[in-house]
Amino acid sequence: MTNFTYSATALDQLKKSDSEIFTALMHEETRQSDGIELIPSENYCFPEVYALLGSVFNNKYSEGYPGRRYYGGQENTDIIETLGRDRAKALFRAEYANVQPLGGSAMNQAVYFGLLQPGDTILAMDLSHGGHLTHGAPVSHMSKVFNFIRYKTELPSGKIDLDKVRALALQHKPKMIICGFSSYPRELDYAGFKKIADEVGALTFADVSHIGGLIAGGALANPMDVGFDVMSTTTHKSLRGPRGGLIVAKKQFGAAIDKSVFPGLQGGPHMHQVAATAITLKLASEPAFKTYAKNVIANAKTLATSLTEGGAQLVTGGTDNHMMVVNTVVSFNLTGNVAEVALDAAGITLNKQVIPDDPLPPMKPSGIRLGTPAATARGMGETEMKQLAGLMIRALKASDDAATLAKLRDETRAICNRFPVPGVLRDKEEKSAAA
Ligand SMILES: Cc1ncc(COP(=O)(O)O)c(C=O)c1O
């Protein structure tokens, strides 16, 4: 095992070459170990992912696709990319896959440019109601290239009303309808979206970045099963892989998407990331991952119920997936940014979040967003979710009391230390020696 950069040898080298970066790395490991990570888009990757991200695949240029490259020396990269594509197709029951996108935003851009023309109309979810920046938020470059029409969630339910989506589709005749979200705690009616798209002749595109792992693990519905044309997912969220993205689609769109990813959008793929994606997809197809996906949702439901019992008001009243959004203003008279800072002081990391039709601005919004993929990857279950909800409620009620927050931080650390972060094996002595 000498070829992994994240090995003891490489780490020793790093320590000698750059003590500042080395120390920051050690402190980050401690931060991730001692605190609880509840940001729903984050996770602890599989340990195998560290091995490949820190491997010699980092050194290789592989522009092109397996069997059709612009550089020599591809006998091993062709193997990993072919495995990655085949595994993505099998896992998501799709005819075509591309595992080269460098990230989630690039992957969505590749879909738009591959299947549409500049100026085409796309119907997608509004950012402030839970959609993603790349779904046409006015601040994103994509909104300057394509004509985005945005659907919203309905108040007071906080849910998507497909009749409203249909009305917008009939009015604007989009070329593509997107479903998918960064902040929406409910399952989507993919068949309902498909029906609307068929009625207006639009392509169907599901961006399942947040829930790709839950779909892979069979815990949530797979849009490809109801005939979606394209689906994209980041690989670093619920899938527990490297940072990156992948696209699956019907075979007829494959050539256009391949060309759009490379040479349209990207140059050389990051083959260490492609290799790490390939092993992630293998692990995500195994029975243990089914259990993981099921537990992520069970944990989210327990956390949601316990928070509600503690006085938190949840957008949509609960969750069907891995995440929830709390209206902290009505629940605790705190804006989301103040809640985020107080919880951070208690060792609990999550993010401030706008709620649907938020009267407050994004940096001081009305809520927080949290989820369970990372906690579940550490092996935490129902008991810990109840304990964490209790800690959160106490922290939110003591947001300006530093002494109480420090005490809560010790309690959080005590829970966390019973559940090591997968793949982070170094002991306390080594960390304190480095600090
Ligand atoms: C739904 C959705 N799509 C795309 C992305 C973009 O991913 P990345 O941050 O890797 O560009 C995200 C990231 O949060 C997301 O939630």
The ligand as an ORCA input file, in Angstrom:
! r2SCAN-3c Opt
* xyz 0 1
  C     -29.301     19.906     -6.613
  C     -27.863     20.278     -6.800
  N     -27.366     20.324     -8.044
  C     -26.097     20.670     -8.280
  C     -25.230     20.970     -7.246
  C     -23.864     21.462     -7.584
  O     -22.828     20.728     -7.092
  P     -21.365     21.347     -6.914
  O     -21.387     22.109     -5.643
  O     -20.488     20.138     -6.911
  O     -21.084     22.246     -8.102
  C     -25.697     20.910     -5.926
  C     -24.792     21.244     -4.796
  O     -25.146     21.606     -3.739
  C     -27.055     20.571     -5.702
  O     -27.577     20.528     -4.462
*
